[in-house]
């Protein structure tokens, strides 16, 4: 007779039921532990399958975001012209191989609409070509590699077809260089924003607000703005207090405005050119931190009074490939444009 108190099933209902309840408890405990181990083993097996099923050229988080696959494809030539803005994306023919794959992207800064890449990407040879940004099989929007010889401003997202001129080669800016129409379209594209977030690529960057514009004399003003870090990373921005107003105005024209259908802008800006931006000219914004600065701007021929519509481009830095990445954060690139109704004080 088998008296094994652990592995002998038939004795549960006969021998153990009436004479040894302790062994019943022991037997059931073993069954529970065994079942739990089997479930955990299945979970581990499934997890390993998901990890190992990722292709070796994908970034680590794509393994867990396989339902998101953001790419940029060229539109096949001969279908669109430079005036194209509204087209049926599903009817145009695109190349089968993406020009930019998600695995090449480090992150996307929403405040400047810039893709930051792991490596450099050549853009100059693509001037005049149209592209489509897609998420899986869903085409999100149309864009163009904007040629530098064009005098008109694109009405769709645009990548400047230039090598290491406005931006380094390891970033792809979809808003051109302060092309308001391009960035305005992207700002409203919540489907694109959601796709970036789900793919783990979205960074919020900075927010800039123009707080005050004050007249000093008949040809000079001072303006006050605030920059806030919306990211979880530290962000380095240009600081006019450290670099001086004249150097700051080499990278931005400061504030201009409109009053009663007349435009006012400085015609003789005192600016100082610089071949290289020094590390001491940056202010490091911690996550959630804000910085407020007041800058003097001279060179207006005349100034209005009362209500105005003010315009201000907060400038990003100018760096070479790889220089935007800091040990404890990153340098902000791009242009943050503000249009705001205010009172000239």
HELIX and SHEET records of a PDB file:
HELIX    1   1 UNK A    9  UNK A   12  5                                   4    
HELIX    2   2 UNK A   15  UNK A   19  1                                   5    
HELIX    3   3 UNK A   21  UNK A   52  1                                  32    
HELIX    4   4 UNK A   60  UNK A   64  5                                   5    
HELIX    5   5 UNK A  102  UNK A  104  5                                   3    
HELIX    6   6 UNK A  124  UNK A  126  5                                   3    
HELIX    7   7 UNK A  180  UNK A  187  1                                   8    
HELIX    8   8 UNK A  190  UNK A  198  1                                   9    
HELIX    9   9 UNK A  240  UNK A  243  1                                   4    
HELIX   10  10 UNK A  245  UNK A  251  1                                   7    
HELIX   11  11 UNK A  279  UNK A  281  5                                   3    
SHEET    1   A 4 UNK A  70  UNK A  74  0                                        
SHEET    2   A 4 UNK A 130  UNK A 135 -1                                        
SHEET    3   A 4 UNK A 138  UNK A 146 -1                                        
SHEET    4   A 4 UNK A 157  UNK A 160  1                                        
SHEET    1   B 4 UNK A 171  UNK A 173  0                                        
SHEET    2   B 4 UNK A 114  UNK A 117 -1                                        
SHEET    3   B 4 UNK A 105  UNK A 109 -1                                        
SHEET    4   B 4 UNK A 202  UNK A 203  1                                        
SHEET    1   C 3 UNK A 206  UNK A 215  0                                        
SHEET    2   C 3 UNK A 220  UNK A 229 -1                                        
SHEET    3   C 3 UNK A 290  UNK A 298 -1                                        
SHEET    1   D 4 UNK A 282  UNK A 285  0                                        
SHEET    2   D 4 UNK A 234  UNK A 238 -1                                        
SHEET    3   D 4 UNK A 329  UNK A 331  1                                        
SHEET    4   D 4 UNK A 325  UNK A 326 -1                                        
SHEET    1   E 4 UNK A 262  UNK A 264  0                                        
SHEET    2   E 4 UNK A 255  UNK A 259 -1                                        
SHEET    3   E 4 UNK A 306  UNK A 315 -1                                        
SHEET    4   E 4 UNK A 335  UNK A 344 -1                                        
END                                                                             
